[in-house]
């Protein structure tokens, strides 16, 4: 006799929850502290500098600049606050995954001071975020550590998903 139990689907996760979980899960599983060069060499043995340290510093700088742009646009165009929040949360999670806490002052460059409208500011931010996603993907290929490469690739995927969600939101808003 076969058992015909009805199965219910698990509750759906939001994209933001899924992306943040993916990034933090990959970072935790890969032990991203390993790329920070925290192990000391034995006396008399020369320590080899971690080849990924400069890469992590560069990525951290880029993420800090993007976070600064998001914060500056939010201050200048409060009407964009709800659309900017996912970007701020994503960049903050990425910085934390790299053991680089988000700057207290919001960090980064002040953003595009020439944008006169929320639409122009959003367009400029989207262009910067697309470039940031490409930089993350390139950094994942350049990483010497496999675990760091996975973390950076997951970050690039998270940024790509956020860009896709924003593009879909734009299509719905325009309809």
C-alpha positions, 0 to 999 in steps of 0.5 A: 500500500503506498503512502499518499501524504501531501507535502507542503512547500517550504516557505519562500525566501525573499531575494534579499534574505537569500542573497545575504544568506548566500554571501554570509554562508559562503564566507563562513564556510570558506573561512575567509579569515584565511586570506587575511594573512593571520598566521605567523611564521616560525622564528627564522622562517621568512613569512610569504606575504599573502598575495590576496591581501592587496586584492582584498584591500582593493575590493574593500576600497571599491565597496566602501566607495559604492557604499558612500555613493549610496549614502550620499544619494540617500541624503540628497534624494530621500525619495530614493531611500527605499530603492537604495536600502538593498544596496546599502545592506548588500555592500555592508554585508560584503564588507563584513564578509571581508572582515572590513566593517562598514565605515562609521561615516558611510565612507567612500566618495560623495557620489555624483554631485552633478545629478540633478534629479532622482532619475539621473542619480539612480541611472548614475548609481546603476552604472557604478554598481554594474562596474562594481559587479564586474570588478567583483567578478574580475577579482574572483578570477584573480584571487589566489585562494579558492575560498576567497575566489568563491566569496568574491564570486558570490558577491558578484552574483549578489550584485548581479541579482540586485541589478536584475531586481532593480531592472525588473522594478524599473520595468514594472514602475514604467508600465 
